[in-house]
């Protein structure tokens, strides 16, 4: 698989084993009005779920994000090529976050930290793909927070948000075929598997799933009981 320079919202390989409300309007940000885009044309800066806050990464989040990745690196390494670049220098990660936020404010992709009670438990991204009206979800979880349904809850929330938008018709999730835990997310959310992968510039060996504005049905409950361990 080709490396993805997208360590906070890469395609959904981060769920090795089973595997959130303050807008980011701060000094230095470029208001949408100054970019020539209407606010409604932008992916939102934050999305809330029953348990989580999905919020665009900010430079102040760099230390917490770095700790979460460091703690989970061996858990993530089999599925996420960008882990080979870790540990990323602090100034590079800060520049990465700023670049992502600038891209969103230009109408591009959105990269969210997944926060539980203020703590980083993972990340999820909504990436604009090459095809019109198509976006792709990617996610990973902190190794200590798998098995609680957080990835499913976050993916359901960004899917529901995306399909309500006039500029999005299709939502894609993909994963390494060997990553059975990541496979559970689109399965449980009612996505449909694609027999033939779409044409992309990435490795087409991945398993692709999709849902559309017409076929998406919110799950009965965004949460599920934590996995019981012995």
Backbone torsions as a table, in degrees:
resi	resn	phi	psi	omega
1	UNK	NA	137.9	177.8
2	UNK	-69.1	143.6	178.3
3	UNK	-63.1	145.1	175.9
4	UNK	-109.5	118.1	177.9
5	UNK	-82.2	61.2	-168.6
6	UNK	-149.6	59.8	-167.9
7	UNK	-69.5	-4.7	178.4
8	UNK	-113.8	-2.6	178.8
9	UNK	-156.5	42.3	-178.8
10	UNK	-72.8	164.8	174.5
11	UNK	-50.0	155.7	-161.6
12	UNK	-77.0	75.8	177.7
13	UNK	-113.0	1.3	-168.4
14	UNK	-86.2	-2.7	-178.1
15	UNK	-94.7	71.3	-171.6
16	UNK	-63.6	-43.3	-176.1
17	UNK	-101.6	-38.0	166.8
18	UNK	-153.3	46.3	-164.3
19	UNK	146.9	NA	NA
20	UNK	NA	NA	NA
21	UNK	NA	9.5	-177.6
22	UNK	-95.8	113.8	177.8
23	UNK	-60.7	152.0	-174.6
24	UNK	-91.7	54.0	175.6
25	UNK	-93.1	97.6	-178.1
26	UNK	-130.6	168.1	179.7
27	UNK	-57.4	140.3	178.5
28	UNK	96.3	-17.2	177.4
29	UNK	-74.3	148.9	178.4
30	UNK	-94.3	113.6	179.0
31	UNK	-58.8	149.4	-178.9
32	UNK	-58.1	-34.5	-178.7
33	UNK	-59.8	-30.3	-179.2
34	UNK	-80.7	-14.3	178.5
35	UNK	-93.0	-6.0	-177.6
36	UNK	84.0	6.8	-179.9
37	UNK	-108.1	142.8	171.7
38	UNK	-73.3	146.0	179.4
39	UNK	-54.4	-34.2	-177.6
40	UNK	-70.5	-12.8	177.9
41	UNK	-83.7	-11.1	-176.9
42	UNK	-95.1	144.1	167.9
43	UNK	-64.8	143.6	-173.3
44	UNK	-66.7	154.7	178.8
45	UNK	-75.9	-20.5	-180.0
46	UNK	-154.4	153.3	177.7
47	UNK	-138.7	131.8	179.8
48	UNK	-104.0	147.4	174.6
49	UNK	-127.1	176.2	179.5
50	UNK	-55.2	-33.8	-177.0
51	UNK	-116.8	-18.0	-165.8
52	UNK	-124.0	157.8	166.6
53	UNK	-116.0	122.7	173.0
54	UNK	-100.3	113.9	-172.2
55	UNK	-134.8	140.1	176.9
56	UNK	-55.0	136.1	177.5
57	UNK	-61.2	141.0	176.1
58	UNK	-120.4	158.3	178.3
59	UNK	-53.8	-32.9	179.6
60	UNK	-67.2	-16.5	179.9
61	UNK	-84.1	-5.2	-173.7
62	UNK	-54.4	-50.3	-178.6
63	UNK	-61.2	-42.6	-178.5
64	UNK	-67.2	-40.1	177.9
65	UNK	-64.1	-42.5	179.8
66	UNK	-62.4	-40.4	178.7
67	UNK	-65.2	-41.8	-179.8
68	UNK	-63.2	-41.9	179.2
69	UNK	-67.4	-43.8	-179.2
70	UNK	-60.7	-41.2	-179.7
71	UNK	-67.7	-25.2	-171.8
72	UNK	-109.9	5.4	-167.2
73	UNK	-60.0	-41.8	-179.2
74	UNK	-71.8	-30.9	175.5
75	UNK	-66.0	-36.5	-175.9
76	UNK	-90.0	-26.1	-169.6
77	UNK	-55.2	-39.3	-178.5
78	UNK	-63.3	-20.0	-171.0
79	UNK	-115.6	-18.5	-171.1
80	UNK	-123.0	104.1	-178.0
81	UNK	-58.4	-28.8	-178.2
82	UNK	-64.2	-15.7	179.4
83	UNK	-64.8	-18.6	177.5
84	UNK	-66.4	-17.5	178.3
85	UNK	-89.6	-4.7	-179.2
86	UNK	-88.2	146.1	3.5
87	UNK	-79.6	132.0	178.9
88	UNK	-79.5	133.9	177.4
89	UNK	-56.5	147.4	-175.1
90	UNK	-58.1	-42.0	-178.3
91	UNK	-67.6	-32.3	178.2
92	UNK	-71.0	-39.7	178.7
93	UNK	-67.2	-37.6	178.4
94	UNK	-64.2	-42.7	177.9
95	UNK	-64.6	-36.1	177.4
96	UNK	-61.0	-47.6	179.6
97	UNK	-60.5	-44.2	179.8
98	UNK	-63.2	-40.3	178.9
99	UNK	-64.3	-41.7	177.8
100	UNK	-62.2	-43.1	-179.6
101	UNK	-65.9	-37.9	176.2
102	UNK	-63.1	-41.8	179.7
103	UNK	-61.8	-43.2	179.5
104	UNK	-61.8	-41.7	-178.7
105	UNK	-70.5	-10.7	173.8
106	UNK	-98.4	8.3	179.7
107	UNK	93.1	14.0	-177.0
108	UNK	-94.1	-152.7	-176.0
109	UNK	-69.9	165.1	177.9
110	UNK	-126.3	137.0	-179.1
111	UNK	-123.5	118.2	-174.6
112	UNK	-115.2	137.7	163.1
113	UNK	-77.6	146.6	174.0
114	UNK	-99.7	116.6	-175.2
115	UNK	-115.3	133.9	174.6
116	UNK	-120.9	113.8	-177.5
117	UNK	51.6	38.8	177.1
118	UNK	85.4	-2.9	-178.1
119	UNK	-104.9	142.6	178.9
120	UNK	-73.9	120.6	176.2
121	UNK	-116.7	3.8	178.1
122	UNK	158.9	-160.5	-179.5
123	UNK	-153.2	154.5	176.3
124	UNK	-145.8	140.9	-179.7
125	UNK	-125.0	152.0	174.4
126	UNK	-124.0	101.3	-170.9
127	UNK	-100.0	129.8	172.4
128	UNK	-68.6	125.3	179.5
129	UNK	-95.1	176.1	-176.9
130	UNK	-68.3	-27.4	-178.1
131	UNK	-81.7	143.4	178.5
132	UNK	-60.4	142.5	174.7
133	UNK	59.7	33.0	-179.6
134	UNK	-132.0	133.1	177.2
135	UNK	-130.4	156.8	-178.5
136	UNK	-124.6	133.8	177.4
137	UNK	-95.6	136.4	170.3
138	UNK	-134.6	153.4	-176.3
139	UNK	-157.5	159.4	167.8
140	UNK	-149.5	157.6	179.7
141	UNK	-124.7	149.2	170.5
142	UNK	-58.8	138.5	-176.9
143	UNK	-56.8	-29.3	-178.0
144	UNK	-84.0	-1.3	-174.5
145	UNK	-125.0	19.2	174.5
146	UNK	-79.3	160.4	175.6
147	UNK	82.7	6.1	-179.2
148	UNK	-109.0	2.7	179.4
149	UNK	80.2	13.5	-177.2
150	UNK	-67.9	-41.2	-179.9
151	UNK	-64.5	-41.0	177.9
152	UNK	-63.0	-44.5	-179.6
153	UNK	-63.2	-43.3	179.9
154	UNK	-68.4	-42.6	179.7
155	UNK	-65.1	-38.8	176.8
156	UNK	-62.1	-40.0	-177.7
157	UNK	-67.4	-44.6	-178.5
158	UNK	-73.4	-30.1	175.2
159	UNK	-65.3	-47.8	179.4
160	UNK	-59.1	-40.9	177.7
161	UNK	-64.4	-45.1	-174.3
162	UNK	-65.2	-45.1	-174.7
163	UNK	-72.4	-10.9	175.8
164	UNK	-84.0	-8.6	-176.2
165	UNK	-86.8	143.0	-179.9
166	UNK	-67.4	-24.6	-175.6
167	UNK	-95.2	8.3	179.4
168	UNK	-129.6	129.3	175.3
169	UNK	-116.8	-36.1	-174.8
170	UNK	-124.2	135.6	176.4
171	UNK	-116.4	129.8	-176.7
172	UNK	-111.2	140.1	165.1
173	UNK	-126.7	138.0	175.1
174	UNK	-136.9	159.6	-178.1
175	UNK	-156.7	162.2	173.2
176	UNK	-63.3	132.9	-178.6
177	UNK	-57.5	-26.4	179.7
178	UNK	-82.5	-9.0	-178.0
179	UNK	-90.8	83.3	-173.9
180	UNK	-67.1	-30.0	179.4
181	UNK	-67.1	-41.2	177.2
182	UNK	-66.2	-31.6	178.3
183	UNK	-60.7	-31.9	-178.3
184	UNK	-62.0	-30.0	-175.4
185	UNK	-64.1	-59.0	178.8
186	UNK	-64.1	-33.8	177.8
187	UNK	-60.2	-49.7	-177.2
188	UNK	-67.7	-26.2	-180.0
189	UNK	-89.7	2.4	175.5
190	UNK	79.6	19.5	175.0
191	UNK	-69.1	157.5	179.7
192	UNK	-104.5	131.6	178.3
193	UNK	-70.3	143.2	175.9
194	UNK	-93.6	120.7	179.3
195	UNK	-68.6	-36.7	178.6
196	UNK	-115.1	117.6	-178.9
197	UNK	-59.3	145.5	175.7
198	UNK	-67.7	159.8	178.3
199	UNK	-75.1	118.4	179.1
200	UNK	-137.2	175.1	175.6
201	UNK	-93.7	10.0	-179.0
202	UNK	-107.7	178.2	179.8
203	UNK	-65.3	123.0	-176.9
204	UNK	-88.2	9.5	176.4
205	UNK	-77.0	-13.4	-179.6
206	UNK	-66.4	156.3	172.2
207	UNK	-87.4	127.7	-179.3
208	UNK	-108.3	142.7	175.0
209	UNK	-131.1	155.4	179.3
210	UNK	-147.9	157.4	166.6
211	UNK	-140.4	161.1	-178.2
212	UNK	-128.2	172.2	177.2
213	UNK	-55.7	-35.0	-177.2
214	UNK	-82.3	-32.1	-173.6
215	UNK	-96.7	-16.5	-176.4
216	UNK	-65.1	129.6	174.0
217	UNK	-127.7	117.2	-179.3
218	UNK	-56.3	143.1	177.4
219	UNK	-64.0	156.9	-178.6
220	UNK	-59.9	-35.6	178.6
221	UNK	-144.6	134.7	-179.0
222	UNK	-74.2	-23.0	-178.5
223	UNK	-104.4	157.4	169.9
224	UNK	-138.8	155.5	-177.5
225	UNK	-60.0	145.6	176.0
226	UNK	-58.7	148.9	177.8
227	UNK	-66.9	134.9	179.2
228	UNK	-84.4	130.9	178.5
229	UNK	-120.3	149.6	-178.7
230	UNK	-89.2	NA	NA
